């Protein structure tokens, strides 16, 4: 899934929460592991995922990591014509509100360091059910982040505030996209809310078309 558009600060109000449907939860596809001699130990998986696999009636809320990369801490003052005037705290508040209506638990982080993003993705592999990732400039450069995402075996939605395809050529290529179920760009902060909506759907069905 790729959603592109011109960045818009506002956006339609959140829809009412969807009834959680019956789960057809399958373990994520095994990683190809080309060239590896020993297979990677299976991830521990989230409480939600394990309860769903066991067919438990009452499920804990799925957890989504929302990860933000370099310079996104400066939203609001950083190139407002490109990234808007809203701050990262504003985005986090919008995500919290949307997550509540969707029945998701969110963990929201920002870092300027590649290794920290890798650590959080590895943590998500064991404790979360999906990832929303705006890796900032690391989107266009980081094989380490791609590898971490590929190993996590979780549904990933890549988000960019700006429409990267209307910008410099070097922003048109994304390593993150190679591991993402969907990409949303150009819709500003609303893109994060859409990403949560998409993830809620993918987590419940674990059968997103073109997904993992
Ligand atoms: C954020 C950044 O920091 C840039 O390096 C990316 C992305 C685009 C965004 O639009 O959110 O190229």
Boltz pocket constraint, residues with backbone or C-beta under 6 A from the ligand:
constraints:
  - pocket:
      binder: B
      contacts: [[A, 70], [A, 71], [A, 72], [A, 134], [A, 135], [A, 136], [A, 137], [A, 138], [A, 139], [A, 159], [A, 160], [A, 161], [A, 162], [A, 163], [A, 164], [A, 171]]
      max_distance: 6.0
